[in-house]
Amino acid sequence: MKTMQKKYAMLASNYLKGAEEGQAIAEYSVLVVLFVGTILMMVTLLSVFSDYGWRILNLIGSDFP
Protein backbone atom coordinates (compact mmCIF):
# COMPACT_ATOMS: atom_id res chain seq x y z
CA MET A 1 0.00 0.00 0.00
CA LYS A 2 2.83 2.41 0.83
CA THR A 3 4.52 1.74 -2.50
CA MET A 4 1.36 2.83 -4.34
CA GLN A 5 1.19 6.00 -2.25
CA LYS A 6 4.81 6.76 -3.07
CA LYS A 7 4.14 6.08 -6.73
CA TYR A 8 1.14 8.42 -6.78
CA ALA A 9 3.04 11.07 -4.83
CA MET A 10 5.88 10.88 -7.33
CA LEU A 11 3.45 11.13 -10.27
CA ALA A 12 1.74 14.13 -8.66
CA SER A 13 5.04 15.90 -8.05
CA ASN A 14 6.11 15.28 -11.67
CA TYR A 15 2.77 16.67 -12.88
CA LEU A 16 3.16 19.79 -10.76
CA LYS A 17 6.74 20.23 -11.94
CA GLY A 18 5.52 20.21 -15.54
CA ALA A 19 2.85 22.77 -14.68
CA GLU A 20 5.46 25.07 -13.17
CA GLU A 21 7.62 24.76 -16.29
CA GLY A 22 4.59 25.61 -18.42
CA GLN A 23 3.88 28.66 -16.31
CA ALA A 24 7.47 29.86 -16.67
CA ILE A 25 7.29 29.49 -20.46
CA ALA A 26 3.98 31.39 -20.55
CA GLU A 27 5.37 34.22 -18.41
CA TYR A 28 8.52 34.40 -20.52
CA SER A 29 6.55 34.56 -23.76
CA VAL A 30 4.29 37.32 -22.38
CA LEU A 31 7.35 39.35 -21.36
CA VAL A 32 8.96 38.87 -24.78
CA VAL A 33 5.77 40.05 -26.51
CA LEU A 34 5.55 43.11 -24.24
CA PHE A 35 9.22 43.92 -24.81
CA VAL A 36 8.94 43.63 -28.60
CA GLY A 37 5.75 45.73 -28.56
CA THR A 38 7.47 48.43 -26.52
CA ILE A 39 10.45 48.50 -28.87
CA LEU A 40 8.18 48.75 -31.93
CA MET A 41 6.20 51.58 -30.35
CA MET A 42 9.39 53.48 -29.50
CA VAL A 43 10.77 53.07 -33.04
CA THR A 44 7.45 54.25 -34.50
CA LEU A 45 7.37 57.32 -32.26
CA LEU A 46 11.00 58.08 -33.06
CA SER A 47 10.35 57.98 -36.80
CA VAL A 48 7.19 60.10 -36.53
CA PHE A 49 8.78 62.76 -34.36
CA SER A 50 12.02 62.86 -36.35
CA ASP A 51 10.00 63.49 -39.55
CA TYR A 52 8.04 66.20 -37.76
CA GLY A 53 11.26 67.75 -36.45
CA TRP A 54 12.72 67.95 -39.95
CA ARG A 55 9.57 69.73 -41.14
CA ILE A 56 9.87 72.29 -38.35
CA LEU A 57 13.57 72.84 -39.10
CA ASN A 58 12.78 73.33 -42.80
CA LEU A 59 10.10 75.89 -41.91
CA ILE A 60 12.47 77.78 -39.62
CA GLY A 61 15.26 77.73 -42.17
CA SER A 62 13.07 78.76 -45.11
CA ASP A 63 14.04 81.80 -47.20
CA PHE A 64 10.67 83.51 -46.90
CA PRO A 65 10.72 86.87 -45.10
PyRosetta script that sets phi, psi and omega in degrees:
from pyrosetta import init, pose_from_sequence

init()
pose = pose_from_sequence("MKTMQKKYAMLASNYLKGAEEGQAIAEYSVLVVLFVGTILMMVTLLSVFSDYGWRILNLIGSDFP")
pose.set_psi(1, -39.6)
pose.set_omega(1, -179.0)
pose.set_phi(2, -69.2)
pose.set_psi(2, -31.5)
pose.set_omega(2, 179.5)
pose.set_phi(3, -66.9)
pose.set_psi(3, -36.0)
pose.set_omega(3, 177.8)
pose.set_phi(4, -67.9)
pose.set_psi(4, -38.5)
pose.set_omega(4, 178.3)
pose.set_phi(5, -65.1)
pose.set_psi(5, -40.5)
pose.set_omega(5, 177.4)
pose.set_phi(6, -64.4)
pose.set_psi(6, -40.5)
pose.set_omega(6, -179.9)
pose.set_phi(7, -63.4)
pose.set_psi(7, -44.9)
pose.set_omega(7, 179.0)
pose.set_phi(8, -68.0)
pose.set_psi(8, -35.7)
pose.set_omega(8, 177.6)
pose.set_phi(9, -65.5)
pose.set_psi(9, -40.3)
pose.set_omega(9, 179.3)
pose.set_phi(10, -67.4)
pose.set_psi(10, -41.0)
pose.set_omega(10, 177.9)
pose.set_phi(11, -63.5)
pose.set_psi(11, -40.6)
pose.set_omega(11, 179.5)
pose.set_phi(12, -65.8)
pose.set_psi(12, -40.7)
pose.set_omega(12, 179.9)
pose.set_phi(13, -67.7)
pose.set_psi(13, -37.5)
pose.set_omega(13, 176.9)
pose.set_phi(14, -65.8)
pose.set_psi(14, -37.4)
pose.set_omega(14, 178.1)
pose.set_phi(15, -65.4)
pose.set_psi(15, -44.0)
pose.set_omega(15, 179.4)
pose.set_phi(16, -67.1)
pose.set_psi(16, -34.8)
pose.set_omega(16, 178.4)
pose.set_phi(17, -63.9)
pose.set_psi(17, -41.6)
pose.set_omega(17, 176.8)
pose.set_phi(18, -64.5)
pose.set_psi(18, -36.0)
pose.set_omega(18, 178.2)
pose.set_phi(19, -67.0)
pose.set_psi(19, -38.0)
pose.set_omega(19, 178.4)
pose.set_phi(20, -67.1)
pose.set_psi(20, -38.7)
pose.set_omega(20, 177.6)
pose.set_phi(21, -65.6)
pose.set_psi(21, -38.2)
pose.set_omega(21, 177.0)
pose.set_phi(22, -64.7)
pose.set_psi(22, -38.4)
pose.set_omega(22, 178.7)
pose.set_phi(23, -66.5)
pose.set_psi(23, -40.3)
pose.set_omega(23, 179.7)
pose.set_phi(24, -63.9)
pose.set_psi(24, -41.0)
pose.set_omega(24, 178.6)
pose.set_phi(25, -65.3)
pose.set_psi(25, -41.4)
pose.set_omega(25, 179.4)
pose.set_phi(26, -64.0)
pose.set_psi(26, -44.1)
pose.set_omega(26, 179.2)
pose.set_phi(27, -64.5)
pose.set_psi(27, -41.1)
pose.set_omega(27, 179.1)
pose.set_phi(28, -62.8)
pose.set_psi(28, -44.3)
pose.set_omega(28, -178.9)
pose.set_phi(29, -66.8)
pose.set_psi(29, -36.7)
pose.set_omega(29, 177.2)
pose.set_phi(30, -64.3)
pose.set_psi(30, -42.9)
pose.set_omega(30, 178.9)
pose.set_phi(31, -65.2)
pose.set_psi(31, -38.1)
pose.set_omega(31, 178.3)
pose.set_phi(32, -64.7)
pose.set_psi(32, -42.6)
pose.set_omega(32, 179.2)
pose.set_phi(33, -63.6)
pose.set_psi(33, -43.4)
pose.set_omega(33, 178.3)
pose.set_phi(34, -63.9)
pose.set_psi(34, -40.7)
pose.set_omega(34, 179.6)
pose.set_phi(35, -64.5)
pose.set_psi(35, -46.2)
pose.set_omega(35, -180.0)
pose.set_phi(36, -64.5)
pose.set_psi(36, -40.6)
pose.set_omega(36, 177.3)
pose.set_phi(37, -62.0)
pose.set_psi(37, -41.4)
pose.set_omega(37, 178.1)
pose.set_phi(38, -64.3)
pose.set_psi(38, -43.5)
pose.set_omega(38, 179.2)
pose.set_phi(39, -62.9)
pose.set_psi(39, -43.5)
pose.set_omega(39, 179.3)
pose.set_phi(40, -63.6)
pose.set_psi(40, -40.5)
pose.set_omega(40, 178.9)
pose.set_phi(41, -64.9)
pose.set_psi(41, -41.3)
pose.set_omega(41, 179.1)
pose.set_phi(42, -65.2)
pose.set_psi(42, -41.6)
pose.set_omega(42, 178.6)
pose.set_phi(43, -64.5)
pose.set_psi(43, -41.0)
pose.set_omega(43, 178.6)
pose.set_phi(44, -62.8)
pose.set_psi(44, -46.5)
pose.set_omega(44, 178.9)
pose.set_phi(45, -63.9)
pose.set_psi(45, -38.5)
pose.set_omega(45, 178.4)
pose.set_phi(46, -62.2)
pose.set_psi(46, -43.8)
pose.set_omega(46, -179.7)
pose.set_phi(47, -67.9)
pose.set_psi(47, -40.2)
pose.set_omega(47, -179.9)
pose.set_phi(48, -64.6)
pose.set_psi(48, -48.1)
pose.set_omega(48, -176.4)
pose.set_phi(49, -73.5)
pose.set_psi(49, -28.4)
pose.set_omega(49, 176.3)
pose.set_phi(50, -70.2)
pose.set_psi(50, -38.5)
pose.set_omega(50, 174.9)
pose.set_phi(51, -62.3)
pose.set_psi(51, -43.2)
pose.set_omega(51, -179.7)
pose.set_phi(52, -65.2)
pose.set_psi(52, -38.8)
pose.set_omega(52, 178.8)
pose.set_phi(53, -63.8)
pose.set_psi(53, -40.3)
pose.set_omega(53, 178.1)
pose.set_phi(54, -64.9)
pose.set_psi(54, -35.9)
pose.set_omega(54, 177.5)
pose.set_phi(55, -64.1)
pose.set_psi(55, -43.0)
pose.set_omega(55, 179.1)
pose.set_phi(56, -64.3)
pose.set_psi(56, -44.2)
pose.set_omega(56, 178.8)
pose.set_phi(57, -63.2)
pose.set_psi(57, -37.3)
pose.set_omega(57, 176.8)
pose.set_phi(58, -66.1)
pose.set_psi(58, -38.5)
pose.set_omega(58, 177.3)
pose.set_phi(59, -66.6)
pose.set_psi(59, -40.5)
pose.set_omega(59, -179.8)
pose.set_phi(60, -67.6)
pose.set_psi(60, -39.6)
pose.set_omega(60, -176.7)
pose.set_phi(61, -88.7)
pose.set_psi(61, 10.7)
pose.set_omega(61, -178.6)
pose.set_phi(62, -70.4)
pose.set_psi(62, 158.7)
pose.set_omega(62, -176.2)
pose.set_phi(63, -87.9)
pose.set_psi(63, 2.5)
pose.set_omega(63, 179.7)
pose.set_phi(64, -72.9)
pose.set_psi(64, 143.5)
pose.set_omega(64, -178.8)
pose.set_phi(65, -71.8)
pose.dump_pdb("model.pdb")
